[in-house]
Every structure is written in structure tokens, then in C-alpha cells.
Amino acid sequence: MGIHDIIEGKKEWRAHVARVKALPPDYQIVYNEMQKYLFKVGPVDLTEGNLLAGIVDFFEEGVADGKGVLELTGTDVAAFADGLIKDSRTYAEVYQEEINGKSGAAGK
């Protein structure tokens, strides 16, 4: 990864953050909580994919339709986020595999 790629990545991230800040406050709160959750347990390729941008697109459509954020996600926002990553390999799975591998190696 060259310096040009890093600069472009920062520009894209800043544009993404600006889109989030343009959302109504309740949408911003839910988005930020989802982002924290996904960064903790989310897919390994989270930063390479379009998941976060897709969430912002979905939220922008909800705002345009005059819907509240919980009308879109439901009251269990973590379950909604889990549904988005159900077919992706997550950091939680990688961590569990490491634990299982280490305990398996120690037991031999």
C-alpha cells in the first residue's frame, strides 16, 4: 500500500463520516453504536467491503422516507447488525479458533 492509497483511503473515510454527520441525531447514535459493535465482532474484511457505506445508504433512504431509525432496524440493533454479517467470517470466530487451537496444542 503506497502513500497515494493511504491518502485516498483517508479522503473516502472523511466523506463517509461527513455522510454520517448529515444524518439526524437518532440515526447517528444508532450508526455509531453499530459501527463500534461491528469493529469489535464484525467481519474480518469490514474495512475492505461496503457494509458501512451500505448502512449509511439504507439510513439515508429511511430519512428520505420519513421513518425513524428503529423502524428500520427494529429495537434490537445488535440483532440487526448480526443479520448483516451472518455469512461473514468475524473477529469473534477468529479469536475462538485461536483459543481452540492453543488449547488443542497444549493438550497434545
For each residue, the residues with C-beta under 8 A, 3 or more apart:
1: 5 6
2: 5 6
3: 6 7
4: 7 8
5: 1 2 8 9
6: 1 2 3 9 10
7: 3 4 10 11
8: 4 5 11 12
9: 5 6 12 13
10: 6 7 13 14
11: 7 8 14 15
12: 8 9 15 16
13: 9 10 16 17
14: 10 11 17 18
15: 11 12 18 19
16: 12 13 19 20 52 53 56
17: 13 14 20 21
18: 14 15 21 22
19: 15 16 22 23 56 60
20: 16 17 23 28 31 32 56
21: 17 18 28
22: 18 19
23: 19 20 27 28 31 56 59 60 63
24: 27 28 63 69
25: 28 29
26: 29 30 68 69 70
27: 23 24 30 31 59 62 63 69
28: 20 21 23 24 25 31 32
29: 25 26 32 33
30: 26 27 33 34 59 69 70 73 77
31: 20 23 27 28 34 35 55 56 59
32: 20 28 29 35 36
33: 29 30 36 37 77
34: 30 31 37 38 55 77 80 81
35: 31 32 38 39 52
36: 32 33 39 40
37: 33 34 40 41 42 77 78 81
38: 34 35 41 42 43 46 51 52 81 84 85
39: 35 36 42 46
40: 36 37 91
41: 37 38 90 91 92
42: 37 38 39 46 51 81 85 88 90 91
43: 38 46 49 51 85 88 89 90 91
44: 88 89 90 91 94
45: 48 49 88 89
46: 38 39 42 43 49 51 52
47:
48: 45
49: 43 45 46
50: 53 54
51: 38 42 43 46 54 55 84 85
52: 16 35 38 46 55 56
53: 16 50 56 57
54: 50 51 57 58
55: 31 34 51 52 58 59 84
56: 16 19 20 23 31 52 53 59 60
57: 53 54 60 61
58: 54 55 61 62 72
59: 23 27 30 31 55 56 62 63 69 72
60: 19 23 56 57 63 64
61: 57 58 64 65
62: 27 58 59 65 67 68 69 71 72
63: 23 24 27 59 60 66 67
64: 60 61
65: 61 62
66: 63
67: 62 63 71 72
68: 26 62 71 72
69: 24 26 27 30 59 62 72 73
70: 26 30 73 74 75 77
71: 62 67 68
72: 58 59 62 67 68 69
73: 30 69 70 77 80
74: 70 77 79 80
75: 70
76: 79 80
77: 30 33 34 37 70 73 74 80 81
78: 37 81 82
79: 74 76 82 83
80: 34 73 74 76 77 83 84
81: 34 37 38 42 77 78 84 85
82: 78 79 85 86
83: 79 80 86
84: 38 51 55 80 81
85: 38 42 43 51 81 82 88 90
86: 82 83
87:
88: 42 43 44 45 85
89: 43 44 45 93 94
90: 41 42 43 44 85 93 94
91: 40 41 42 43 44 94 95
92: 41 95 96
93: 89 90 96 97
94: 44 89 90 91 97 98
95: 91 92 98 99
96: 92 93 99 100
97: 93 94 100 101
98: 94 95 101 102
99: 95 96 102 103
100: 96 97 103 104
101: 97 98 104 105
102: 98 99 105 106
103: 99 100 106 107
104: 100 101 107 108
105: 101 102 108
106: 102 103
107: 103 104
108: 104 105
